[in-house]
Amino acid sequence: LTGGTFTISNGGVYGSMLSTPILNPPQSAILGMHNIQQRPVVVDGEIVIRPMMYLALSYDHRIIDGREAVQFLVTIKNMLEDPTRLLLQI
């Protein structure tokens, strides 16, 4: 890995459920994406089954503040939950 600043690691294709991705120096961050599984969640007071995927972000705190890292994860979550937002840029 040379010349990169960010890595996306998709362990989900191998069945990974959760991990803490290790930063590849000198990169600033790495996003780990994991296996999608059906899980019970509460929607409008009812238990329903939804596809769920865990995301994990490791980053260099000397470069990236925790607030911005969380905002990035929220943005990724929103885009994955509703891809039309990405396509329509809303």
N, C-alpha and C positions, 0 to 999 in steps of 0.2 A: 504494500500500500504506500504509494508515494504521491505527493501533490494534493492529497485530499484534505478536507477540513471537517467532514462529517461522514459517518457511516450509518447505513441502515442494515441491520442484521435480522433476517427473517428465519428464526429458528422454528417457527410454527409449521413450516413444511416438513420438519422432522418430528413433529409432535411435542415440541417444547411448550410447557405450560407457563413457566415463569422463570426468569433469571435476572441477574444483574449484569448487563453487558460491560465489558472492560474496555476502557478508552484506549485507542490506538494512537500513541504520541506520534507526531505533534498535533493531532486532530483535536478539535474543541469539544466534540460530542459524538455519542453513538446512540441510536434508537433501536431498541430490541422489540421486535413484533413477534407475538406468540400464537399458538394454535387457537383457532376459533372453535368454541364449544357451545352447545345449547345449555343455558343456565336459567334458573328461575329468578325473576326480578319483579318488583312491585311497580305497576303502572296504573295510575288512577285508583289506588286502593285494592287492586286485584293482582294476584300472582299470575304472571304469564311467562312463557318460555321465549327467550330471545337469544340470538347468537351473540356471544361475548368474546372479546379478545383482550388480553392484557398487553399493555405497552410499558416499556421501561426505558427511561432516559438517564444515561450517565453523562456527565459533562464536567468540564474543568471550571471550578468555581473562581479561578483567577481571571477567567475570561467572561463567564456567563453568570449572571445573578439568578438566584433561585426563582424570583418572581417571573422573569422572562422565560425561564425554562418551563414553569408551570403554564404560563400563557401559551407557549408553543404546544405543549401536550394537549391543552384544551382545544386549540385550533385543529390539531390532527384528529382528535376525537370527534369534533363537530363535522369535519370533512368526511371522515369514514362513516359516520352515522347517517349523513345526508349528502351523498356525492353530487347531487344537483346544485348544491351551494357552490361547489368548486367549479362546475361547468358554467354556471351563470354568474360567477364571481360576486355572490351576495354574502 
